[in-house]
Amino acid sequence: MPAFVGCEFAPFFPDIAQARSIIMSSVALETTVLSHGLPWPANMELALSVETLVRENGAEPRTVGILDGKIATRCDRADLERFCQEDGIEKVSLRNLPAVVAQGRSGATTVAATIRLAHQAGIRVMATGGIGGVHQGADGQPLWDESADLTELARCPVTVVCAGPKAILNLEATRERLETLGVTVVGWQTDTMPAFYCGETSFPVDVRCNSIEEVAAIVRSRDALRLPQAILVTVPLPEAHALPIEEVQRVVSEALGLPIAQSLRPAEVTPYLLDQVRQQLGDKALAANIALLEQNAQLAARIAVAL
């Protein structure tokens, strides 16, 4: 069995009921954004800021990752610094999770791996930036390449708060896949699904929620029906931070047309495209990324407390 660090029933809890209460009001946070998403020291500043915001909103931050083959579900500052600065931290999804643990390696967890490990640890809510989805070619048409985030959302009953699918994806195909997989897409005070980095798209959500209690009621209904899927709460960026989706899609189309893009393995496509967006759009992309991660963490904490 893999070793869990910071697992839910730690000895300092006086009883199981208190331990379960802490778990219920916890928010899982991924580590891929720290190791592969943002540069130092912006990544460390963000890690500390997001954890602080979760606490200020009444919940316990539970940053998830793998260090030396051990699964961590509550990282301390030293752990966060390793994810932010250490070379060789792998990007871990479900396909390579067993090997990384078995061989004692370190890895930063994607959305798919984070919600799986959070679910196993009893954590019911996760906050992230944007989810993965269906990729597209230079012609804008959907590819067979599809993120494991989608299938894991279909089989892990965790509430995931995000800014929608990444704008670098084929958004129409991604929205259709979420529907096919039975994942309820909630629009937080919006009728249309947002896209990571950008504001709203033209694709409708399944249900609009204007209050935390409305979201909590949907989660409780999902649980009562014993459905296995996640509830995906999508939150648009404020207009002041949102990037024009046409601008992001232009960068993506140009980047996919470059010769280097043809030699990339599927797992390398997303980091490559996000890096191209950051290079082309500069500080605007970084500011948008930080703003949406912070707003999602706050909303996730409020949902966790309500549950």
Steps between C-alpha positions, in 0.01 A plus 500: 500500500632850421583718797272799560645810664256727683219247465156573636506305826821640644574415867453856627125485443332403830230298324385382161206743494731801527731353236207453263386857565840634397495287183152618407607865510827445312595618152741300285750698292708366212878533467545493121444875486789544746751273327399543137270802480665805653862619539681552830428695718147565367411134556600508868323829559188353343520178706512695825235749389252230395545304823449821701181584308359152564564538874352852508181357352469238772647187340825303521731508194624155396765536230546160334812355343756218513838536668752218486226248427277613787160653435463832681153637565610786727823668390700722735711795385809285437293267282361793303850635443605164357211503254578858403879477467621141469609373159365169380153523654287297259154587378283220637166386365332164555703312238837560671381532860570133591853511356593828671386366838655155454838639394520763774494796263345844551212633298264794473142387459268603219127556549432130428755372751410762760128424504569126516738535797273757665202267466698212652596726792137605559542857369184607319594832335788602273605837357704534182556733206373335185421138424634302206282384215500418130802632310489651153722514194632806321179499294294531818345154463482269806760225535477157659736634767290551812600588855455242777336784696174433314473129575604550861235769544253233390593256776604708803220669698707807589381859453756671277509880485678629189500773236374254238700298247827649381443740210773322302264200453218431261233641729197374308625140500601527867154626595340210309726247676404637841137450404562146372686408820214626715699773674269776626644838394395777737539862401586719799281805443516438124293320235795412276815301560817708544842402365824507699677839446190644335149603591183329386459289186187434294449151647220469759544348844257241639387719787570849630560552872498842666565386857718256690196318635375434147832332416497302825144381429607361161795321661275348766252391234780335300607312814144395586460361148833315544635632173876462448568820305660822615310826517696751291452857620624743236584857597562775242785740555411863572511705182802695627715184494343294220694460177311525168433142390565591136850615596579178687366284217710692248816424701398134527435466127836655412685287757343177373612589148868519598727200416587444867135430578498198269769322704336541840364206696135542609602577860726781376236684296323682785821634668627607156183690411469665841863608472430648157204694642719634782774600257262676264274665758755549776396647833131496404500120491684472832265748669194316365637165618562623854167685523292200398685259730444730796131558427439127449670411828278740691180366344610139556562572867152648540345195332702263723377680812139491377525123448 
